[in-house]
Amino acid sequence: QVQLVESGGGLVQAGGSLRLSCAASGSTSRITATAWYRQAPGKQREWVGDITRSGITAYADAVKGRFTISRDSAESTVYLQMNSLKPEDTAVYYCNAAISAWPNAWGQGTQVTVSS
């Protein structure tokens, strides 16, 4: 089993920054990639970006150049650094772990609200 816990959400003004964390526990050696998703009110959950076990990152066009995904040296925590935030970035942010031979794991989500 892998458990994910997100933290770092909050209220920020447009143009500001936040850093979200996704802490993994359990069988973390089985994680092959970690992704961030977000879901705004009334909208479908959308992919924000991800980082593979080898450190390769990819981002949605809507956040490219503003958001950065990284991880700590122990590879147990993945971060989402969000800069130049816009009101349209307001959403609940979730992390998702792709796990070898097991179903993906999801965190509980953390709310990000960007005021104009």
LODREN-747730 format. One record per residue (C-alpha): residue in three letters; x, y, z. Coordinates in steps of 0.05 Angstrom, whole numbers, plus 5000, padded with zeros to 4 digits. Example, Ala and Ser with C-alpha at 12.3 -4.5 7.8 and 13.67 -1.06 7.14 Angstrom:
BEGIN
<r type="Ala" xx="5246" yy="4910" zz="5156"/>
<r type="Ser" xx="5273" yy="4979" zz="5143"/>
% end
This chain:
BEGIN
<r type="Gln" xx="5000" yy="5000" zz="5000"/>
<r type="Val" xx="5020" yy="5072" zz="4987"/>
<r type="Gln" xx="4990" yy="5130" zz="5024"/>
<r type="Leu" xx="4994" yy="5202" zz="4999"/>
<r type="Val" xx="4983" yy="5265" zz="5039"/>
<r type="Glu" xx="4980" yy="5334" zz="5007"/>
<r type="Ser" xx="4994" yy="5399" zz="5044"/>
<r type="Gly" xx="5010" yy="5471" zz="5030"/>
<r type="Gly" xx="4945" yy="5497" zz="5001"/>
<r type="Gly" xx="4914" yy="5562" zz="5021"/>
<r type="Leu" xx="4891" yy="5631" zz="4999"/>
<r type="Val" xx="4937" yy="5675" zz="4958"/>
<r type="Gln" xx="4930" yy="5737" zz="4915"/>
<r type="Ala" xx="4937" yy="5735" zz="4841"/>
<r type="Gly" xx="5010" yy="5737" zz="4821"/>
<r type="Gly" xx="5031" yy="5703" zz="4885"/>
<r type="Ser" xx="5063" yy="5635" zz="4898"/>
<r type="Leu" xx="5048" yy="5572" zz="4936"/>
<r type="Arg" xx="5086" yy="5507" zz="4944"/>
<r type="Leu" xx="5046" yy="5443" zz="4952"/>
<r type="Ser" xx="5076" yy="5379" zz="4981"/>
<r type="Cys" xx="5056" yy="5307" zz="4970"/>
<r type="Ala" xx="5085" yy="5261" zz="5022"/>
<r type="Ala" xx="5085" yy="5187" zz="5006"/>
<r type="Ser" xx="5090" yy="5130" zz="5056"/>
<r type="Gly" xx="5086" yy="5055" zz="5053"/>
<r type="Ser" xx="5114" yy="5017" zz="4993"/>
<r type="Thr" xx="5144" yy="5080" zz="4961"/>
<r type="Ser" xx="5196" yy="5039" zz="4923"/>
<r type="Arg" xx="5140" yy="5016" zz="4878"/>
<r type="Ile" xx="5121" yy="5086" zz="4856"/>
<r type="Thr" xx="5140" yy="5097" zz="4782"/>
<r type="Ala" xx="5114" yy="5167" zz="4774"/>
<r type="Thr" xx="5077" yy="5220" zz="4814"/>
<r type="Ala" xx="5027" yy="5268" zz="4782"/>
<r type="Trp" xx="4989" yy="5329" zz="4804"/>
<r type="Tyr" xx="4917" yy="5339" zz="4784"/>
<r type="Arg" xx="4867" yy="5394" zz="4801"/>
<r type="Gln" xx="4792" yy="5400" zz="4802"/>
<r type="Ala" xx="4757" yy="5467" zz="4800"/>
<r type="Pro" xx="4683" yy="5473" zz="4822"/>
<r type="Gly" xx="4637" yy="5447" zz="4768"/>
<r type="Lys" xx="4694" yy="5421" zz="4725"/>
<r type="Gln" xx="4727" yy="5355" zz="4712"/>
<r type="Arg" xx="4792" yy="5336" zz="4745"/>
<r type="Glu" xx="4850" yy="5355" zz="4700"/>
<r type="Trp" xx="4923" yy="5335" zz="4697"/>
<r type="Val" xx="4972" yy="5389" zz="4718"/>
<r type="Gly" xx="5038" yy="5354" zz="4709"/>
<r type="Asp" xx="5081" yy="5296" zz="4733"/>
<r type="Ile" xx="5150" yy="5271" zz="4749"/>
<r type="Thr" xx="5177" yy="5202" zz="4734"/>
<r type="Arg" xx="5222" yy="5161" zz="4777"/>
<r type="Ser" xx="5280" yy="5182" zz="4733"/>
<r type="Gly" xx="5263" yy="5255" zz="4745"/>
<r type="Ile" xx="5232" yy="5272" zz="4678"/>
<r type="Thr" xx="5176" yy="5324" zz="4684"/>
<r type="Ala" xx="5118" yy="5343" zz="4640"/>
<r type="Tyr" xx="5066" yy="5398" zz="4647"/>
<r type="Ala" xx="4999" yy="5418" zz="4620"/>
<r type="Asp" xx="5000" yy="5478" zz="4574"/>
<r type="Ala" xx="4959" yy="5519" zz="4623"/>
<r type="Val" xx="5014" yy="5517" zz="4676"/>
<r type="Lys" xx="5077" yy="5509" zz="4635"/>
<r type="Gly" xx="5129" yy="5561" zz="4654"/>
<r type="Arg" xx="5093" yy="5578" zz="4719"/>
<r type="Phe" xx="5091" yy="5511" zz="4757"/>
<r type="Thr" xx="5150" yy="5466" zz="4773"/>
<r type="Ile" xx="5148" yy="5395" zz="4800"/>
<r type="Ser" xx="5207" yy="5369" zz="4840"/>
<r type="Arg" xx="5221" yy="5318" zz="4894"/>
<r type="Asp" xx="5266" yy="5310" zz="4954"/>
<r type="Ser" xx="5329" yy="5268" zz="4954"/>
<r type="Ala" xx="5294" yy="5211" zz="4991"/>
<r type="Glu" xx="5242" yy="5211" zz="4935"/>
<r type="Ser" xx="5187" yy="5207" zz="4987"/>
<r type="Thr" xx="5159" yy="5277" zz="4978"/>
<r type="Val" xx="5140" yy="5311" zz="4913"/>
<r type="Tyr" xx="5130" yy="5386" zz="4909"/>
<r type="Leu" xx="5089" yy="5430" zz="4864"/>
<r type="Gln" xx="5117" yy="5501" zz="4863"/>
<r type="Met" xx="5065" yy="5548" zz="4835"/>
<r type="Asn" xx="5085" yy="5618" zz="4814"/>
<r type="Ser" xx="5048" yy="5675" zz="4780"/>
<r type="Leu" xx="4982" yy="5645" zz="4805"/>
<r type="Lys" xx="4918" yy="5665" zz="4770"/>
<r type="Pro" xx="4846" yy="5662" zz="4795"/>
<r type="Glu" xx="4834" yy="5606" zz="4745"/>
<r type="Asp" xx="4885" yy="5564" zz="4783"/>
<r type="Thr" xx="4834" yy="5560" zz="4840"/>
<r type="Ala" xx="4819" yy="5486" zz="4852"/>
<r type="Val" xx="4829" yy="5427" zz="4897"/>
<r type="Tyr" xx="4898" yy="5398" zz="4880"/>
<r type="Tyr" xx="4910" yy="5323" zz="4885"/>
<r type="Cys" xx="4972" yy="5282" zz="4878"/>
<r type="Asn" xx="4970" yy="5213" zz="4846"/>
<r type="Ala" xx="5022" yy="5159" zz="4848"/>
<r type="Ala" xx="5030" yy="5107" zz="4793"/>
<r type="Ile" xx="5050" yy="5043" zz="4828"/>
<r type="Ser" xx="5081" yy="4982" zz="4796"/>
<r type="Ala" xx="5031" yy="4924" zz="4792"/>
<r type="Trp" xx="4981" yy="4961" zz="4838"/>
<r type="Pro" xx="4925" yy="5010" zz="4826"/>
<r type="Asn" xx="4944" yy="5084" zz="4829"/>
<r type="Ala" xx="4940" yy="5119" zz="4896"/>
<r type="Trp" xx="4907" yy="5187" zz="4908"/>
<r type="Gly" xx="4916" yy="5237" zz="4963"/>
<r type="Gln" xx="4858" yy="5272" zz="4997"/>
<r type="Gly" xx="4870" yy="5338" zz="4963"/>
<r type="Thr" xx="4888" yy="5409" zz="4985"/>
<r type="Gln" xx="4849" yy="5472" zz="4969"/>
<r type="Val" xx="4883" yy="5528" zz="4931"/>
<r type="Thr" xx="4845" yy="5593" zz="4925"/>
<r type="Val" xx="4873" yy="5652" zz="4884"/>
<r type="Ser" xx="4838" yy="5718" zz="4894"/>
<r type="Ser" xx="4837" yy="5772" zz="4841"/>
% end
